[in-house]
Every structure is written in C-alpha cells, then in structure tokens.
Amino acid sequence: MLPDYLATLGIPFRVIEQDTYRVVRRVVADGKTQCGLCSRLRRGALYRFAREHGMSKIALGHHRDDIVETFFLNLFFGGRLKAIPPKLRSDDGKHVVIRPLAYCTERDIAAYATGRAFPLIPCTLCGSQPNLQRVAIKRMLYSWAKDSPGRIETIFRGLHHAVPSHLLDPRLFDFAGLRGDREDPGDERL
C-alpha cells in the first residue's frame, strides 16, 4: 500500500525488508509482550541501513501520547523514570534519532491524516495482542483525560521539568556529598 502511494506522489523511497515477525514469534514466549523485541529489531534495521548509506539522522513517528504511554510503561513495569526523547544520539554516537511529531497528539495526527487521505497501514502484530500493557496504559490515560481534562498535558509538561534533587537517583544528584552550609554546590534551593 505505501509503495504505491509514494510512487503516485513521485516521492523516492526504499523499502527495508526484514522478517521481524518470525524472529519475534520464535524468541518471545506465547502470552508475553512482543513489542520491545519487535521495535528493537526494526530500529536495528534502520540503523544498519543508515550506516550502509552514510546517513546520520533517523526520523521516527512517535507522538506525544506515545511518549506519555512509554513513561508509564517504564514506571509501572520497568521501575524507571524514562520516556522517549524528541531527539537522541545513538549509543554508538553515529546517528541522531529525531521524532518530529513528539509534540503532536495522536488525535491531531489522525485528523490530519484523514484530512489528507493518507493510507492507513494496520499492523497485525503490534497492538493486537491480548492483555497488551500499552493498551492498558492507553485506557488508563483515556480515563484520566475524560475524568480530569488537561491531565495528560500536565503530565507531558512535567516530563519537561525534572528536578533531579527531588528524585532518588544518586547518579543525578550527589546526596552523599550534600552539606548543610550555603557553600554547597548542590541544589541552590536548599
């Protein structure tokens, strides 16, 4: 569907073929979430393609709601305060991942896509698993937004205003070295 659509618009493209589905089905036990491995395999294919073709930037389509959902997935199921940044340097330092839709809501993107008659490409693996944690988080956030309008926006703004000295991570703040005098180089608000 997508190659035909891009061809009709005269947009040059390359399709990277990789059988991630078969690998995921072989490696992930039945009933377990497949998303993590699938996304790593797809990103690996993009990194490899970019490296082979001298490209340093990779654009991904994550939006604001993906970022908030990922924050809660990491918090509830991984025990980490972590989300998806709008711009990230790869571990090897050779690529920069950008997410141009990071500040757009899924609803706004869907309305724009409908208005432009973009083809929708369903994924029968992602989002179709029973008891998928991301679906549960999405339901939770939808319920919060319905009961408390503006809550998702506040959470998203909160991700912009981390206060390391008010968290518990000693890698972000030197709690052991904190002294009570005014000469302390730590948190000026103490």
Secondary structure, DSSP 8 states (H G I E B T S, - for coil): -HHHHHHHHT---------HHHHHHHHS-TTS--HHHHHHHHHHHHHHHHHHTT--EEE----HHHHHHHHHHIIIII-------SEEE-TTSS-EEE-TTTTS-HHHHHHHHHHHT------SSTT-STT-HHHHHHHHHHHHHHHSTTHHHHHHHHTT---GGGS--TTTS-STT--SSTT-SS-TT-
